[in-house]
Amino acid sequence: MKVTVSMITLNEERAVAKVVGDIRRVVPDAEIFLVDSSRDRTAEIAEQLGCRVFKQFPPKGYGPAMDRAVRDASGDVVVTLDCDDTYPVDTIPRLVAMIQDGWDLVNTTRVANRPKAMPLTNFVANRAFALSARLLHGIKTTDVHSGMRAYRKSMIDAVQWNANGPALPVDMLVVPYRMGYRVTEVPIEYRERIGETTLRRFKSTWWTFKRLWRARKVSAKCPVPSAE
């Protein structure tokens, strides 16, 4: 199965070379695809390293960028992660293997135990989000906002979600689950990021609870066979 590693980037010139190099080391044949909204040299560096880059400028926000990052990927398996060195790229082969074994979506969790790189407020919020997801949807997750996941591309092509707003990862996890796709979760180590964060926490929190509530309307019937 062909693999695409998709990332959305916003001023990650300090980290992009390291992250791309690490990806090349563990999955040398993978396509690396960036949707970039940076004002710095992130896109230039990525292109020099052989990545495919879509320049989305002026920025349209997290949701539209991530939607394009997964929908325009050419691989049979799409792995997402943040381009700030917080996620362990060595985990990518395991996630890909799990898709090959029949899972449609493999989520990773940063919060099985509180990571040192995550502020207490973020940890508590993530726990609250996960509890809400369980109560509303029955999904057994501890992290609805993890930036590192593996998706079967045919599932992405079959699922529709609202791409607006910073809480798109909620729909990308919960909607497939409610439609009957096979979803699982594995723990990972979460590290300190390289560079400054661009997260707007209050806005993200509001959108998360709103998405979790609205996702109750999703049909619990899978419209297409998930296995290829």
N, C-alpha and C positions, 0 to 999 in steps of 0.2 A: 504494500500500500504506500502510495506517495504521501509524504508528510509536508505540511506547511506550518511553520512557526510564525504566528501573527502577533504583532505588537502595535499599539498606538503610542505615539511619542510626542512629547511637548517639552522641548529644551532639555534633551538628555545627552548633550554632546560629551559630558564627562563620563558617561557610563556606556554609551552605545557600542564602542569598539570592544570593550571587555565582554559585554553580553553576547554580541554577535560571535566573537571568538570562541566563547564557551559553548554556544550552540553548535558551531561548526565542529567542535571537538567531539561532541556526543552524538550528533546526527548530521554527519558531513554531507549527506545527499539531500537534506531537507531544503525546501524553498523557505527563505526568510522574507517576510512581507511586512513592511511598515506603512502605516497610515500616519503621516507626520504633519503636525501643525506648529512646528517650531519656528522661532525667530533666530535661533543659533545655527550651528553647523551640523546638527544631527542628521539631516537628510543627506548632506554632502558626504559625510563620513560613511553613512550606511551604504550609499551607492558605490563609493570607492571600495567597499568590502564585498560588493557583489549582491547586495540585497535589492529586492524590488521595492520601490518606494512610490506611494501615492501621496502627493502633496495636497493636503486639505487645508488651504489657507485663503482667506481668514478662517480661524478655527470655528467649527460648528458644534463643538462640545463632545463630551465623552461618548454619549450614546451613538450618534451618527458615525463617529470614527470607529468604534468597536464593531458596529454593524457592518461597515464596509470591510473591516479587517478580516472578518470571518466569512462573509458572503463572497468576497472577491478572491479568496484563497483558492489555489488550484489543486491542493492535495486532497486525498481521500480521507485523511485525518488532519484536523486543524488543532494545533496546540496554541493556546494563548498564554502570555505572561507579560509582566511589566518590564520595561526596558530600564530598570534602575538597580539591577543586581540584588533584588530582595528575594527572588525565587530561585530554587536549586535546579539549574538546567540539567543536572545529572539525572533528575527524575523523569525527563522526557521519554526515554526509551521504555520505561515501565508503563507510563500512561498510554503510549502508542500500542504496546503489547496488549493492554487491557481492552482497547478498542478492537484490536484484531481478535481477541477472545470472545467478543460478542457484546460488550457494553457499548452504549450509544453516547454516553457522556460520563466522563470521569472528572469529578470535582476534586480539588485539593483543599485541605483545611489547614489554616495557620493557627487555629485556636483550640486544638485538642488540649493543649496546655498554653498558658499565656507566654508568648514569645517575648524576649527582652526588647526586641525591636518595635513592639507594639505598645503605645501608651495605654494606660489603664482605661481611660475613657473609651478608646476604640475597642478594647477587648470586651468591656461591658456592653457596649452598643452591639457588637457582633453577636454576642451571646443572646441579647434580646431579639435581634433580627432572626436568629436561628430558631429560637423558641417560638416566635410568631409563625415562622414558616412551617414548623411541625404542627402547631395547633390548627392553622388554617388549611394546610395542604397535606399533612401526613408525611412529608418528606423528612427522612432522617439525615439531617445535615447539621453541622456546627459552624458553617461559614458560607453565607450566601453571597459574599462579596469577594471571594478569592479571585485574584487575577490570573491564576494558573489553572487551566483546565484543558482537557482533550475532548474534542467533539468528532463524531462521525459526520463527514461533510454532507452525506445524503440526508441526514436528520436536519441539519441547518437549512438545507434547501427546502425542506418540507414544512418547517415551522415558521410561523409569523409572530412577530412581537412588536411592541411600540419602541422604536429606536431612540426616542427623545429622552433626554435627561441622564443624570449620572448614575441612576440605579438600574440601567439595562442588565447588568449581571444577574439581578434577581429574576427577571423574565427569562433570561437565557438558561437558568437552572430550573426554575419552577414550572414554566410552561411545558417543556419537554416531558418532565415528570408527570404532570397532570394528563398529558396526551398518551401516556402509556409507554414511553421510551424507557430503556434500561439505564438507570442512573446510579452511580456509586460514588464513594468518597474515600480518599486516602490522606493520611497526615503527611505534612512536609515541615521542614525547618524554614523559618522565615527570618530574614536577616535585615540589618540596617541598610537603608537605601543609600545610593550614591547620588548626591545632589539634593535640591530642595523639593519638598512635596508641593503638588499643585491641587491637592484635594480640598474641596469646600465642604467641611464636615456637616454643618447644619443643613445645607441644601440636600446633601446626599442622604442624611437621616430621614428627612421629610419624604423624599422620593421613594426611599426603600419601603417604608410602611405603606405608602400609597400604592406601590406596585404589588406588594404582598396582598393587600386587600382586594385590588381589582383582579388579580389573577384567579380569584375564586370562580370567575365566569368562564374560564377556559374549559372546553370539552375534555372529558376524561377518556376519549377514544383516539387511538393512534390511527391516522388516516392512511398510512402507507407502511408496508413491511420495512423494518429497520435494517435487517441484515442484507448485505449485498452478495 
